């Protein structure tokens, strides 16, 4: 099944100053969010395979959009995250079916690598619900400077029979990171953790 | 002369395919460029503030160009526009009014001489405040199909001593517009109204 997309919204933010100090280079984050029809709204359906296929399709589309919005080649992305918000006539499990089984493979194809788990969040809500997409380093989940989150929100979504699916990509960590932990230059890149 | 100190900029690009009706042949795109800057007048009453409008002109132009590029780069494709400001809590509404001239000038400059007044709104608010930026046709304010609005905001701004300035551009009418009135095809283009 292919997604019936009502709209795609892309968000980009760039931070130049934090507490009066220059952030050099500026930190940059992008999120691409699709608002799609929930084919299973309003009824219980056992087999969620079609939503898994939709996840695969959106994984590629939204990652390409986010990377394009940053204006970088995919392999220059540093961290990523994903999230979904299901409208009131859907189940949390619908979000899970989109996000977890198949979405990650095309995300990693677009970004070149991606050994780390893609951090995720999901919720059910009405139009305008706020989605906080967790962010973590794409090759080593323990890179502390890249633990972050990006808030997205679309005024008119999700309607009751819709699902919002979001992918966030950055080319940087937090502005002025200084809480220690594993750093980018220490990544071994073997297990996706360190 | 106070300089413009930019903390953060953000873009939102919406691509709308349908809203429950027949998918449009050409999706509608709406975009917003936002800038969070320091408010040089925060925390006290300053009588003479007009000089800051001149300082804001380069920011306005940069935002208009950035937004146009994010919408595809073709000035002829832009049909609607609007602007707005959110003033952090240590500022006054009047500080937001400083955006009228540089924001409008910048979009006219980049779009090559749009005739209609740029509709606008402003308010004082804290971080995360949302603003519904009004949108009308760039050459004739009465074109009913292009009456629209785009909701914008930034989770962590404006701080009390900041200003959030917004420019919005759109590539067409509401996606299923059918409420009648003056059509874009019937614009006389003499007075910016009809």
HADDOCK unambig.tbl for C-alpha pairs under 7 A between the chains (distance, minus, plus):
assign (segid A and resid 6 and name CA) (segid B and resid 16 and name CA) 6.18 0.50 0.50
assign (segid A and resid 6 and name CA) (segid B and resid 17 and name CA) 5.17 0.50 0.50
assign (segid A and resid 6 and name CA) (segid B and resid 18 and name CA) 5.25 0.50 0.50
assign (segid A and resid 6 and name CA) (segid B and resid 19 and name CA) 6.37 0.50 0.50
assign (segid A and resid 7 and name CA) (segid B and resid 14 and name CA) 6.96 0.50 0.50
assign (segid A and resid 7 and name CA) (segid B and resid 15 and name CA) 5.39 0.50 0.50
assign (segid A and resid 7 and name CA) (segid B and resid 16 and name CA) 4.29 0.50 0.50
assign (segid A and resid 7 and name CA) (segid B and resid 17 and name CA) 5.48 0.50 0.50
assign (segid A and resid 8 and name CA) (segid B and resid 14 and name CA) 5.80 0.50 0.50
assign (segid A and resid 8 and name CA) (segid B and resid 15 and name CA) 5.07 0.50 0.50
assign (segid A and resid 8 and name CA) (segid B and resid 16 and name CA) 6.57 0.50 0.50
assign (segid A and resid 9 and name CA) (segid B and resid 12 and name CA) 6.85 0.50 0.50
assign (segid A and resid 9 and name CA) (segid B and resid 13 and name CA) 5.42 0.50 0.50
assign (segid A and resid 9 and name CA) (segid B and resid 14 and name CA) 4.17 0.50 0.50
assign (segid A and resid 9 and name CA) (segid B and resid 15 and name CA) 6.05 0.50 0.50
assign (segid A and resid 10 and name CA) (segid B and resid 12 and name CA) 5.58 0.50 0.50
assign (segid A and resid 10 and name CA) (segid B and resid 13 and name CA) 4.96 0.50 0.50
assign (segid A and resid 10 and name CA) (segid B and resid 14 and name CA) 6.35 0.50 0.50
assign (segid A and resid 11 and name CA) (segid B and resid 11 and name CA) 5.53 0.50 0.50
assign (segid A and resid 11 and name CA) (segid B and resid 12 and name CA) 4.53 0.50 0.50
assign (segid A and resid 11 and name CA) (segid B and resid 13 and name CA) 6.47 0.50 0.50
assign (segid A and resid 12 and name CA) (segid B and resid 10 and name CA) 5.29 0.50 0.50
assign (segid A and resid 12 and name CA) (segid B and resid 11 and name CA) 4.95 0.50 0.50
assign (segid A and resid 12 and name CA) (segid B and resid 12 and name CA) 6.56 0.50 0.50
assign (segid A and resid 13 and name CA) (segid B and resid 9 and name CA) 5.74 0.50 0.50
assign (segid A and resid 13 and name CA) (segid B and resid 10 and name CA) 4.10 0.50 0.50
assign (segid A and resid 13 and name CA) (segid B and resid 11 and name CA) 6.40 0.50 0.50
assign (segid A and resid 14 and name CA) (segid B and resid 8 and name CA) 5.50 0.50 0.50
assign (segid A and resid 14 and name CA) (segid B and resid 9 and name CA) 5.35 0.50 0.50
assign (segid A and resid 14 and name CA) (segid B and resid 10 and name CA) 6.20 0.50 0.50
assign (segid A and resid 15 and name CA) (segid B and resid 7 and name CA) 5.99 0.50 0.50
assign (segid A and resid 15 and name CA) (segid B and resid 8 and name CA) 4.40 0.50 0.50
assign (segid A and resid 15 and name CA) (segid B and resid 9 and name CA) 6.72 0.50 0.50
assign (segid A and resid 16 and name CA) (segid B and resid 6 and name CA) 6.69 0.50 0.50
assign (segid A and resid 16 and name CA) (segid B and resid 7 and name CA) 4.97 0.50 0.50
assign (segid A and resid 16 and name CA) (segid B and resid 8 and name CA) 5.52 0.50 0.50
assign (segid A and resid 17 and name CA) (segid B and resid 7 and name CA) 4.47 0.50 0.50
assign (segid A and resid 17 and name CA) (segid B and resid 8 and name CA) 6.89 0.50 0.50
assign (segid A and resid 18 and name CA) (segid B and resid 7 and name CA) 6.87 0.50 0.50
assign (segid A and resid 151 and name CA) (segid B and resid 155 and name CA) 6.96 0.50 0.50
assign (segid A and resid 155 and name CA) (segid B and resid 151 and name CA) 6.81 0.50 0.50
